[in-house]
Amino acid sequence: QVQLVESGGGLVQAGGSLRLSCAASGSRFRIYRMGWYRQAPGKQRELVAVWHSDGSTDYGYSVKGRFTISRDNGKNTVYLQMNSLKPEDTAVYYCALGYDAVSNDRWGQGTQVTVSS
C-alpha cells in the first residue's frame, strides 16, 4: 500500500518562506512523477509543481520563479521550497504520485498553508 506523508505546512506572513516535504513509501513500481497541487476554498485543484523521473520539472504559472521542487531519490521524497509567499498562495497543498507521464495515481491527505497579509 503506497503512502504519501506530507509535512511542513503552517502559517506564515506574506513575503515569508515555507518548505513542504512529501515522503512516499510502499511503492512496488517505479515512480515516474511526484509533485504538488493545491486547492483554495471555492476553487479547483491546480498544479503547483511536478518533478519527473527524467529530471524535468513543471510549474504552475502563478508560482514560477518563487517555488522550487526538488527530490531526494534515495528517500523517495520531494520537497517544495516556497519563497516570497503571497496571501493568494493560501490553500491546502496535496502531494501526488504517478506511475506514468500524465496520471496522479496516489494522493496525500493534504497540508494547510496559510499566508497572512
Backbone as CSV, one residue per row, in Angstrom:
resi,resn,N_x,N_y,N_z,CA_x,CA_y,CA_z,C_x,C_y,C_z
1,GLN,0.843,-1.182,0.000,0.000,0.000,0.000,0.887,1.244,0.000
2,VAL,0.738,2.042,-1.039,1.546,3.256,-1.143,1.026,4.299,-0.170
3,GLN,1.941,4.925,0.522,1.578,6.028,1.420,2.384,7.268,1.070
4,LEU,1.725,8.403,1.125,2.374,9.690,0.952,2.193,10.467,2.248
5,VAL,3.290,10.849,2.850,3.236,11.578,4.112,3.774,12.987,3.877
6,GLU,2.895,13.950,4.083,3.240,15.348,3.846,3.555,16.037,5.167
7,SER,4.431,17.017,5.088,4.727,17.821,6.262,5.217,19.192,5.826
8,GLY,5.202,20.123,6.755,5.793,21.423,6.503,4.825,22.573,6.328
9,GLY,3.537,22.306,6.311,2.590,23.400,6.167,2.532,24.248,7.428
10,GLY,1.802,25.358,7.351,1.660,26.217,8.507,1.238,27.609,8.136
11,LEU,1.415,28.511,9.069,1.039,29.914,8.910,2.299,30.747,8.762
12,VAL,2.302,31.608,7.767,3.464,32.460,7.528,2.976,33.817,7.044
13,GLN,3.756,34.840,7.282,3.399,36.170,6.790,3.771,36.311,5.321
14,ALA,3.088,37.186,4.651,3.404,37.462,3.254,4.875,37.842,3.120
15,GLY,5.491,37.300,2.090,6.918,37.525,1.870,7.800,36.462,2.497
16,GLY,7.223,35.634,3.344,7.980,34.601,4.026,8.151,33.345,3.187
17,SER,8.725,32.337,3.823,9.035,31.083,3.133,8.561,29.890,3.951
18,LEU,8.256,28.829,3.253,7.954,27.531,3.861,8.539,26.449,2.965
19,ARG,8.815,25.309,3.561,9.230,24.151,2.768,8.335,22.973,3.115
20,LEU,7.730,22.435,2.079,6.901,21.244,2.232,7.697,20.003,1.857
21,SER,7.397,18.909,2.536,8.019,17.624,2.221,6.939,16.587,1.985
22,CYS,7.231,15.654,1.102,6.316,14.548,0.836,7.154,13.288,0.662
23,ALA,6.971,12.348,1.559,7.711,11.097,1.511,6.799,9.974,1.053
24,ALA,7.243,9.233,0.047,6.489,8.093,-0.473,7.084,6.800,0.048
25,SER,6.209,5.908,0.461,6.668,4.596,0.921,5.716,3.525,0.403
26,GLY,6.256,2.323,0.277,5.425,1.189,-0.083,5.158,1.011,-1.557
27,SER,5.819,1.807,-2.406,5.563,1.679,-3.836,6.314,0.480,-4.408
28,ARG,5.598,-0.351,-5.142,6.206,-1.522,-5.768,6.652,-1.216,-7.186
29,PHE,6.242,-0.080,-7.704,6.544,0.250,-9.076,7.404,1.498,-9.136
30,ARG,8.044,1.672,-10.279,8.887,2.838,-10.467,8.022,4.089,-10.521
31,ILE,8.402,5.077,-9.752,7.653,6.321,-9.714,8.106,7.208,-10.853
32,TYR,7.169,7.616,-11.687,7.518,8.471,-12.824,7.479,9.940,-12.455
33,ARG,6.498,10.329,-11.616,6.372,11.743,-11.298,5.875,11.909,-9.870
34,MET,6.334,12.939,-9.223,5.811,13.330,-7.910,5.690,14.836,-7.908
35,GLY,4.671,15.310,-7.257,4.512,16.756,-7.277,3.487,17.254,-6.284
36,TRP,3.181,18.522,-6.447,2.285,19.225,-5.538,1.173,19.920,-6.313
37,TYR,0.006,19.810,-5.761,-1.158,20.538,-6.248,-1.751,21.282,-5.056
38,ARG,-2.590,22.261,-5.327,-3.216,22.980,-4.228,-4.668,23.302,-4.561
39,GLN,-5.443,23.466,-3.501,-6.848,23.811,-3.672,-7.233,24.826,-2.612
40,ALA,-7.643,25.972,-3.080,-8.127,27.027,-2.202,-9.649,26.917,-2.086
41,PRO,-10.228,27.444,-1.028,-11.688,27.356,-0.861,-12.436,27.931,-2.057
42,GLY,-13.368,27.155,-2.579,-14.174,27.604,-3.703,-13.493,27.549,-5.049
43,LYS,-12.287,27.001,-5.095,-11.543,26.938,-6.357,-11.210,25.504,-6.700
44,GLN,-10.873,25.280,-7.973,-10.468,23.951,-8.403,-9.027,23.671,-7.986
45,ARG,-8.736,22.391,-7.865,-7.359,21.997,-7.577,-6.487,22.365,-8.764
46,GLU,-5.305,22.903,-8.494,-4.419,23.335,-9.562,-2.997,22.839,-9.335
47,LEU,-2.280,22.735,-10.444,-0.887,22.324,-10.398,-0.047,23.395,-9.720
48,VAL,0.835,22.960,-8.828,1.848,23.849,-8.265,3.198,23.522,-8.900
49,ALA,3.641,22.278,-8.738,4.936,21.874,-9.295,5.002,20.365,-9.364
50,VAL,5.653,19.869,-10.404,5.809,18.425,-10.584,7.239,18.109,-10.975
51,TRP,7.764,17.074,-10.381,9.075,16.533,-10.741,8.862,15.264,-11.546
52,HIS,9.616,15.108,-12.655,9.551,13.901,-13.473,10.845,13.115,-13.323
53,SER,10.761,11.819,-13.553,11.915,10.954,-13.331,13.065,11.243,-14.281
54,ASP,12.797,11.953,-15.372,13.908,12.320,-16.268,14.599,13.604,-15.787
55,GLY,14.168,14.098,-14.635,14.782,15.284,-14.056,14.105,16.585,-14.412
56,SER,13.163,16.529,-15.323,12.468,17.757,-15.723,11.421,18.134,-14.675
57,THR,11.047,19.398,-14.689,10.046,19.905,-13.744,9.037,20.780,-14.469
58,ASP,7.853,20.860,-13.917,6.820,21.757,-14.410,6.295,22.571,-13.237
59,TYR,5.942,23.810,-13.535,5.411,24.688,-12.503,4.134,25.364,-12.973
60,GLY,3.241,25.607,-12.004,2.093,26.426,-12.314,2.533,27.856,-12.580
61,TYR,1.785,28.542,-13.419,2.213,29.880,-13.850,2.386,30.828,-12.666
62,SER,1.483,30.749,-11.707,1.483,31.722,-10.612,2.631,31.524,-9.619
63,VAL,3.334,30.397,-9.696,4.404,30.148,-8.713,5.787,30.155,-9.340
64,LYS,5.853,30.275,-10.653,7.156,30.255,-11.326,8.042,31.370,-10.795
65,GLY,9.285,31.000,-10.515,10.241,31.969,-10.007,10.197,32.132,-8.495
66,ARG,9.159,31.591,-7.855,9.057,31.699,-6.396,9.169,30.342,-5.706
67,PHE,8.672,29.322,-6.349,8.672,27.974,-5.772,9.668,27.101,-6.520
68,THR,10.274,26.162,-5.786,11.206,25.224,-6.389,10.919,23.821,-5.873
69,ILE,10.767,22.892,-6.804,10.568,21.498,-6.421,11.874,20.752,-6.595
70,SER,12.142,19.855,-5.668,13.334,19.019,-5.761,13.009,17.656,-5.183
71,ARG,13.896,16.708,-5.467,13.628,15.352,-4.998,14.892,14.719,-4.467
72,ASP,14.754,13.991,-3.374,15.801,13.149,-2.837,15.473,11.723,-3.265
73,ASN,16.147,11.241,-4.294,15.800,9.924,-4.838,15.998,8.807,-3.839
74,GLY,17.030,8.920,-3.049,17.294,7.860,-2.091,16.208,7.711,-1.047
75,LYS,15.462,8.801,-0.815,14.424,8.786,0.205,13.030,8.795,-0.402
76,ASN,12.921,8.779,-1.716,11.604,8.881,-2.361,10.809,10.054,-1.799
77,THR,11.487,11.157,-1.664,10.876,12.347,-1.055,11.014,13.531,-1.995
78,VAL,9.929,14.297,-2.120,10.003,15.547,-2.861,9.813,16.700,-1.893
79,TYR,10.448,17.794,-2.225,10.379,18.990,-1.412,9.846,20.134,-2.278
80,LEU,9.114,21.004,-1.645,8.647,22.207,-2.314,9.098,23.398,-1.485
81,GLN,10.088,24.097,-1.988,10.552,25.311,-1.327,9.716,26.474,-1.852
82,MET,9.019,27.133,-0.949,8.128,28.227,-1.329,8.663,29.531,-0.748
83,ASN,9.046,30.436,-1.618,9.573,31.733,-1.213,8.637,32.843,-1.679
84,SER,8.818,33.998,-1.101,8.017,35.176,-1.467,6.529,34.847,-1.460
85,LEU,6.087,34.226,-0.413,4.702,33.773,-0.341,3.730,34.949,-0.322
86,LYS,2.587,34.728,-0.956,1.543,35.738,-1.060,0.254,35.202,-0.428
87,PRO,-0.627,36.085,-0.005,-1.905,35.601,0.550,-2.656,34.685,-0.411
88,GLU,-2.519,34.912,-1.702,-3.221,34.065,-2.665,-2.615,32.669,-2.789
89,ASP,-1.502,32.421,-2.120,-0.944,31.068,-2.063,-1.634,30.228,-0.983
90,THR,-2.481,30.848,-0.198,-3.191,30.125,0.838,-4.066,29.044,0.232
91,ALA,-3.870,27.815,0.702,-4.599,26.673,0.152,-4.201,25.423,0.922
92,VAL,-4.910,24.343,0.642,-4.453,23.024,1.069,-3.569,22.482,-0.044
93,TYR,-2.383,22.078,0.320,-1.421,21.573,-0.647,-1.400,20.044,-0.565
94,TYR,-1.560,19.420,-1.732,-1.620,17.971,-1.814,-0.420,17.431,-2.583
95,CYS,0.183,16.403,-2.027,1.234,15.684,-2.745,0.597,14.614,-3.615
96,ALA,1.164,14.393,-4.788,0.649,13.377,-5.701,1.802,12.586,-6.294
97,LEU,1.488,11.353,-6.646,2.489,10.438,-7.204,1.887,9.788,-8.434
98,GLY,2.691,9.635,-9.479,2.191,8.999,-10.698,3.163,7.981,-11.248
99,TYR,2.621,6.961,-11.910,3.441,5.906,-12.489,3.618,6.072,-13.995
100,ASP,3.039,7.137,-14.545,3.293,7.453,-15.932,3.336,8.962,-16.079
101,ALA,3.410,9.414,-17.320,3.661,10.834,-17.571,2.481,11.732,-17.256
102,VAL,1.287,11.179,-17.170,0.121,12.046,-17.051,-0.766,11.764,-15.851
103,SER,-0.619,10.621,-15.217,-1.564,10.245,-14.167,-1.061,10.608,-12.784
104,ASN,-1.996,10.939,-11.921,-1.718,11.035,-10.496,-2.416,9.843,-9.840
105,ASP,-1.626,8.848,-9.481,-2.194,7.585,-9.021,-2.439,7.539,-7.519
106,ARG,-1.727,8.348,-6.786,-1.898,8.387,-5.334,-1.844,9.841,-4.880
107,TRP,-2.637,10.109,-3.847,-2.680,11.453,-3.280,-2.426,11.413,-1.781
108,GLY,-1.762,12.434,-1.299,-1.628,12.593,0.131,-2.878,13.224,0.723
109,GLN,-2.894,13.371,2.012,-4.079,13.902,2.691,-4.135,15.420,2.671
110,GLY,-3.040,16.042,2.336,-3.028,17.497,2.243,-2.469,18.159,3.488
111,THR,-1.861,19.301,3.267,-1.335,20.099,4.370,-1.717,21.560,4.127
112,GLN,-2.164,22.224,5.169,-2.656,23.585,5.027,-1.508,24.580,5.030
113,VAL,-1.541,25.478,4.067,-0.613,26.614,4.029,-1.460,27.876,4.084
114,THR,-1.176,28.711,5.054,-1.903,29.971,5.205,-0.912,31.120,5.218
115,VAL,-1.129,32.066,4.319,-0.250,33.232,4.211,-1.052,34.458,4.617
116,SER,-0.616,35.106,5.658,-1.330,36.289,6.146,-0.752,37.552,5.518
117,SER,-1.620,38.523,5.333,-1.169,39.776,4.708,-0.651,40.772,5.733
